């Protein structure tokens, strides 16, 4: 795996991070980098995956621990709940944790929210006439 990583056509800092067990979701990723990162994540050989709130939809990784940082303060209620749902799936009898770096994010999941962009987008999608 180390040899595969070193042969990738990516920046050296991404190579070093991946060798250290740190994966990153980046814009316009190298396909080979993503495949190696996915494989390492699936084998639970990564220490951490760094991502924005947009990683939540479409990723199917199972995590043991989640850290939701302060810079995700603008994350919607649905994305917060989705992020929490990625932790502890498909595994029994293991330790799991979710850590919020800002109490406002925790409160957000218990308060009724009037604006839900994900719900609006799904309504638009399903209510668009098929041509």
C-alpha atoms as an extended CHARMM CRD file, in Angstrom:
* protein
*
       131  EXT
         1         1  UNK       CA              0.0000000000        0.0000000000        0.0000000000  PROA      1               0.0000000000
         2         2  UNK       CA              2.8560000000        2.3900000000        0.7910000000  PROA      2               0.0000000000
         3         3  UNK       CA              4.3450000000        1.7840000000       -2.6460000000  PROA      3               0.0000000000
         4         4  UNK       CA              0.9400000000        2.4300000000       -4.2940000000  PROA      4               0.0000000000
         5         5  UNK       CA              0.5690000000        5.7060000000       -2.3860000000  PROA      5               0.0000000000
         6         6  UNK       CA              4.0690000000        6.9080000000       -3.2850000000  PROA      6               0.0000000000
         7         7  UNK       CA              3.4280000000        6.2210000000       -6.9780000000  PROA      7               0.0000000000
         8         8  UNK       CA              0.2670000000        8.3500000000       -7.0640000000  PROA      8               0.0000000000
         9         9  UNK       CA              0.2030000000       11.5290000000       -9.0960000000  PROA      9               0.0000000000
        10        10  UNK       CA             -0.8740000000       13.7240000000       -6.1580000000  PROA      10              0.0000000000
        11        11  UNK       CA              0.8140000000       16.3310000000       -3.9940000000  PROA      11              0.0000000000
        12        12  UNK       CA              3.3980000000       15.1230000000       -1.5020000000  PROA      12              0.0000000000
        13        13  UNK       CA              1.4140000000       16.4150000000        1.4770000000  PROA      13              0.0000000000
        14        14  UNK       CA             -1.5430000000       14.1750000000        0.5310000000  PROA      14              0.0000000000
        15        15  UNK       CA              0.8200000000       11.2100000000        0.2150000000  PROA      15              0.0000000000
        16        16  UNK       CA              2.3500000000       11.8430000000        3.6420000000  PROA      16              0.0000000000
        17        17  UNK       CA             -1.0640000000       12.2850000000        5.2560000000  PROA      17              0.0000000000
        18        18  UNK       CA             -2.3630000000        9.0480000000        3.7500000000  PROA      18              0.0000000000
        19        19  UNK       CA              0.7650000000        7.1860000000        4.8580000000  PROA      19              0.0000000000
        20        20  UNK       CA              0.0910000000        8.5090000000        8.3710000000  PROA      20              0.0000000000
        21        21  UNK       CA             -3.4840000000        7.2030000000        8.2310000000  PROA      21              0.0000000000
        22        22  UNK       CA             -5.1810000000       10.4980000000        7.4270000000  PROA      22              0.0000000000
        23        23  UNK       CA             -7.5050000000       10.5580000000        4.4320000000  PROA      23              0.0000000000
        24        24  UNK       CA             -9.0240000000       13.7130000000        2.9750000000  PROA      24              0.0000000000
        25        25  UNK       CA            -12.0580000000       14.3100000000        0.8070000000  PROA      25              0.0000000000
        26        26  UNK       CA            -10.9140000000       16.9480000000       -1.6580000000  PROA      26              0.0000000000
        27        27  UNK       CA            -12.3900000000       18.6850000000       -4.6770000000  PROA      27              0.0000000000
        28        28  UNK       CA            -11.4470000000       17.0510000000       -7.9940000000  PROA      28              0.0000000000
        29        29  UNK       CA             -9.7590000000       14.0700000000       -6.3480000000  PROA      29              0.0000000000
        30        30  UNK       CA             -7.3750000000       11.6880000000       -8.0270000000  PROA      30              0.0000000000
        31        31  UNK       CA             -9.3820000000        8.5040000000       -8.6970000000  PROA      31              0.0000000000
        32        32  UNK       CA             -6.5600000000        6.1950000000       -7.5980000000  PROA      32              0.0000000000
        33        33  UNK       CA             -6.1030000000        8.2000000000       -4.3710000000  PROA      33              0.0000000000
        34        34  UNK       CA             -9.7970000000        7.8890000000       -3.5980000000  PROA      34              0.0000000000
        35        35  UNK       CA             -9.7860000000        4.1430000000       -4.2720000000  PROA      35              0.0000000000
        36        36  UNK       CA             -6.8520000000        3.5820000000       -1.9190000000  PROA      36              0.0000000000
        37        37  UNK       CA             -8.4630000000        5.8020000000        0.7120000000  PROA      37              0.0000000000
        38        38  UNK       CA            -11.7760000000        3.9190000000        0.3750000000  PROA      38              0.0000000000
        39        39  UNK       CA            -10.0050000000        0.5920000000        0.7200000000  PROA      39              0.0000000000
        40        40  UNK       CA             -8.0970000000        1.7420000000        3.8080000000  PROA      40              0.0000000000
        41        41  UNK       CA            -11.2930000000        3.1530000000        5.3260000000  PROA      41              0.0000000000
        42        42  UNK       CA            -13.1470000000       -0.0830000000        4.6480000000  PROA      42              0.0000000000
        43        43  UNK       CA            -10.3550000000       -2.0580000000        6.3150000000  PROA      43              0.0000000000
        44        44  UNK       CA            -10.4310000000        0.4340000000        9.2380000000  PROA      44              0.0000000000
        45        45  UNK       CA             -6.7830000000        1.3020000000        8.6810000000  PROA      45              0.0000000000
        46        46  UNK       CA             -7.2720000000        5.0580000000        8.6690000000  PROA      46              0.0000000000
        47        47  UNK       CA             -6.9320000000        7.0620000000       11.8390000000  PROA      47              0.0000000000
        48        48  UNK       CA             -9.0900000000        9.9120000000       10.5690000000  PROA      48              0.0000000000
        49        49  UNK       CA            -10.8620000000       11.1680000000        7.4630000000  PROA      49              0.0000000000
        50        50  UNK       CA            -11.0470000000       14.9370000000        7.0900000000  PROA      50              0.0000000000
        51        51  UNK       CA            -14.0620000000       16.2140000000        5.1970000000  PROA      51              0.0000000000
        52        52  UNK       CA            -16.5440000000       19.0380000000        4.8570000000  PROA      52              0.0000000000
        53        53  UNK       CA            -20.2270000000       18.5840000000        5.6480000000  PROA      53              0.0000000000
        54        54  UNK       CA            -20.8510000000       17.6420000000        1.9990000000  PROA      54              0.0000000000
        55        55  UNK       CA            -19.2510000000       14.2020000000        2.4320000000  PROA      55              0.0000000000
        56        56  UNK       CA            -22.2850000000       12.9340000000        4.3600000000  PROA      56              0.0000000000
        57        57  UNK       CA            -24.5090000000       12.2030000000        1.3840000000  PROA      57              0.0000000000
        58        58  UNK       CA            -23.2010000000        9.5090000000       -0.8890000000  PROA      58              0.0000000000
        59        59  UNK       CA            -20.5680000000        8.0740000000        1.4090000000  PROA      59              0.0000000000
        60        60  UNK       CA            -21.1800000000        4.7080000000        2.9170000000  PROA      60              0.0000000000
        61        61  UNK       CA            -18.2770000000        4.4500000000        5.3410000000  PROA      61              0.0000000000
        62        62  UNK       CA            -18.8920000000        3.1570000000        8.8290000000  PROA      62              0.0000000000
        63        63  UNK       CA            -17.1170000000        5.1170000000       11.5250000000  PROA      63              0.0000000000
        64        64  UNK       CA            -16.4460000000        4.3350000000       15.1800000000  PROA      64              0.0000000000
        65        65  UNK       CA            -15.8650000000        7.9260000000       16.2580000000  PROA      65              0.0000000000
        66        66  UNK       CA            -17.1020000000       11.2260000000       14.8920000000  PROA      66              0.0000000000
        67        67  UNK       CA            -15.8310000000       14.7140000000       15.6180000000  PROA      67              0.0000000000
        68        68  UNK       CA            -18.0810000000       17.4730000000       14.3910000000  PROA      68              0.0000000000
        69        69  UNK       CA            -16.0230000000       20.6330000000       14.5610000000  PROA      69              0.0000000000
        70        70  UNK       CA            -16.8610000000       24.2700000000       15.1480000000  PROA      70              0.0000000000
        71        71  UNK       CA            -16.3760000000       25.2130000000       11.4970000000  PROA      71              0.0000000000
        72        72  UNK       CA            -19.4220000000       23.0800000000       10.6080000000  PROA      72              0.0000000000
        73        73  UNK       CA            -21.6880000000       25.4500000000       12.5600000000  PROA      73              0.0000000000
        74        74  UNK       CA            -23.7270000000       26.2390000000        9.4520000000  PROA      74              0.0000000000
        75        75  UNK       CA            -24.4860000000       22.5650000000        8.8310000000  PROA      75              0.0000000000
        76        76  UNK       CA            -28.2020000000       21.8720000000        8.5240000000  PROA      76              0.0000000000
        77        77  UNK       CA            -30.1660000000       19.7430000000       10.9420000000  PROA      77              0.0000000000
        78        78  UNK       CA            -30.4860000000       16.9340000000        8.3860000000  PROA      78              0.0000000000
        79        79  UNK       CA            -26.7510000000       16.8640000000        7.6880000000  PROA      79              0.0000000000
        80        80  UNK       CA            -26.0160000000       16.7470000000       11.4130000000  PROA      80              0.0000000000
        81        81  UNK       CA            -28.3550000000       13.7900000000       11.8670000000  PROA      81              0.0000000000
        82        82  UNK       CA            -26.8640000000       12.0720000000        8.7930000000  PROA      82              0.0000000000
        83        83  UNK       CA            -23.3550000000       12.5670000000       10.2120000000  PROA      83              0.0000000000
        84        84  UNK       CA            -24.4210000000       11.0010000000       13.5000000000  PROA      84              0.0000000000
        85        85  UNK       CA            -25.9590000000        8.0700000000       11.6080000000  PROA      85              0.0000000000
        86        86  UNK       CA            -22.6180000000        7.1850000000        9.9950000000  PROA      86              0.0000000000
        87        87  UNK       CA            -21.1740000000        6.2430000000       13.3750000000  PROA      87              0.0000000000
        88        88  UNK       CA            -21.5270000000        2.6980000000       14.6530000000  PROA      88              0.0000000000
        89        89  UNK       CA            -23.3660000000        1.1690000000       11.7290000000  PROA      89              0.0000000000
        90        90  UNK       CA            -23.0790000000       -2.5500000000       10.9750000000  PROA      90              0.0000000000
        91        91  UNK       CA            -20.8400000000       -3.3000000000       13.9440000000  PROA      91              0.0000000000
        92        92  UNK       CA            -21.8620000000       -4.5870000000       17.3540000000  PROA      92              0.0000000000
        93        93  UNK       CA            -19.9830000000       -4.6480000000       20.6330000000  PROA      93              0.0000000000
        94        94  UNK       CA            -17.5190000000       -1.8550000000       19.8120000000  PROA      94              0.0000000000
        95        95  UNK       CA            -16.8690000000        1.5510000000       21.3190000000  PROA      95              0.0000000000
        96        96  UNK       CA            -18.4500000000        4.4920000000       19.5410000000  PROA      96              0.0000000000
        97        97  UNK       CA            -18.4700000000        8.2010000000       20.2350000000  PROA      97              0.0000000000
        98        98  UNK       CA            -19.7160000000       11.4330000000       18.7420000000  PROA      98              0.0000000000
        99        99  UNK       CA            -18.0380000000       14.6110000000       19.8570000000  PROA      99              0.0000000000
       100       100  UNK       CA            -19.4480000000       18.0210000000       19.0950000000  PROA      100             0.0000000000
       101       101  UNK       CA            -17.0270000000       20.9230000000       19.3100000000  PROA      101             0.0000000000
       102       102  UNK       CA            -19.8980000000       23.3970000000       19.5570000000  PROA      102             0.0000000000
       103       103  UNK       CA            -22.9900000000       23.0000000000       21.7520000000  PROA      103             0.0000000000
       104       104  UNK       CA            -25.1090000000       24.9040000000       19.2080000000  PROA      104             0.0000000000
       105       105  UNK       CA            -24.8870000000       21.9360000000       16.8420000000  PROA      105             0.0000000000
       106       106  UNK       CA            -26.2710000000       19.6050000000       19.5100000000  PROA      106             0.0000000000
       107       107  UNK       CA            -29.1360000000       21.9690000000       20.2520000000  PROA      107             0.0000000000
       108       108  UNK       CA            -29.9070000000       22.2630000000       16.5430000000  PROA      108             0.0000000000
       109       109  UNK       CA            -30.9730000000       18.6010000000       16.3160000000  PROA      109             0.0000000000
       110       110  UNK       CA            -33.6180000000       19.0520000000       19.0350000000  PROA      110             0.0000000000
       111       111  UNK       CA            -35.1730000000       22.2960000000       17.7540000000  PROA      111             0.0000000000
       112       112  UNK       CA            -37.8370000000       22.3810000000       15.0380000000  PROA      112             0.0000000000
       113       113  UNK       CA            -36.3710000000       24.0610000000       11.9790000000  PROA      113             0.0000000000
       114       114  UNK       CA            -38.5280000000       25.8190000000        9.4050000000  PROA      114             0.0000000000
       115       115  UNK       CA            -36.0140000000       25.9170000000        6.5350000000  PROA      115             0.0000000000
       116       116  UNK       CA            -34.8630000000       22.4920000000        5.3260000000  PROA      116             0.0000000000
       117       117  UNK       CA            -32.9550000000       22.8060000000        2.0410000000  PROA      117             0.0000000000
       118       118  UNK       CA            -32.6040000000       19.0190000000        1.6400000000  PROA      118             0.0000000000
       119       119  UNK       CA            -36.3790000000       18.5620000000        1.9190000000  PROA      119             0.0000000000
       120       120  UNK       CA            -36.9650000000       21.3710000000       -0.5880000000  PROA      120             0.0000000000
       121       121  UNK       CA            -34.5120000000       19.7960000000       -3.0340000000  PROA      121             0.0000000000
       122       122  UNK       CA            -36.1640000000       16.3770000000       -2.7510000000  PROA      122             0.0000000000
       123       123  UNK       CA            -39.6180000000       17.9300000000       -3.2830000000  PROA      123             0.0000000000
       124       124  UNK       CA            -38.3570000000       19.6920000000       -6.4090000000  PROA      124             0.0000000000
       125       125  UNK       CA            -36.8090000000       16.4740000000       -7.6640000000  PROA      125             0.0000000000
       126       126  UNK       CA            -39.9190000000       14.3330000000       -7.1700000000  PROA      126             0.0000000000
       127       127  UNK       CA            -42.3730000000       16.9730000000       -8.3570000000  PROA      127             0.0000000000
       128       128  UNK       CA            -40.6090000000       17.7240000000      -11.6400000000  PROA      128             0.0000000000
       129       129  UNK       CA            -42.6110000000       16.3840000000      -14.5860000000  PROA      129             0.0000000000
       130       130  UNK       CA            -40.8910000000       13.6860000000      -16.6280000000  PROA      130             0.0000000000
       131       131  UNK       CA            -40.5500000000       14.5600000000      -20.2910000000  PROA      131             0.0000000000
